[in-house]
Amino acid sequence: MAQAVNLDALIDMGEEKGFKLERDVDYGAGPIDIVWNVNVHPALPNIKCGFVVLKAEEGGNQDTEDNQLSLRKIEEAAFRGIRSGLDKVYLVAENDDMAKSVSGKIEWLASHGSLIRLDAISLGLYAEQQESSVIIPSQKRVPEGEKIRKETEREREEKFDKYNRPQGERKDKESKEERMEREVKLDENSRPEGQKKVLEE
């Protein structure tokens, strides 16, 4: 059974920063647990940052098995905040793993394209979180060494294709020098020791 999420840390943080807080509000699209009203400039309207707790009972226990939350639940909670007029919608999970799952699925939803970039408006976090919740795009998460390894594998496959094409595809299409180079490479990379060819000049 999912544990209750303690929002005291978010309440205390908002009060310390001088934000006007609203709790358990409903602007017409569904309940919002906490709203921070952030005053950035006298000439501008307050930025409304809402926090919606993801509860298992909203969609059944399956939504929280193995620290995973369903796409349906995430979309419903995020769009509840958007329809409520919030500028930012933070989906609060009960632990770090669930929060990362939420942020990852929001990134996945945003990657499919729509009128609204969901990852620009919403992400997942847990109430006591101190580090950034922003998910680094997969293109940036791949280590440089992994990129080099994959590039090396591609080059190796290209060489294998070049020097191991069926004979019928090479006949009359290569010079004597090209054939000799191919046979040397084939001996070095493919043929067992006892089958290496002796090239004639």
Disulfide bonds with the S-S distance in Angstrom:
none
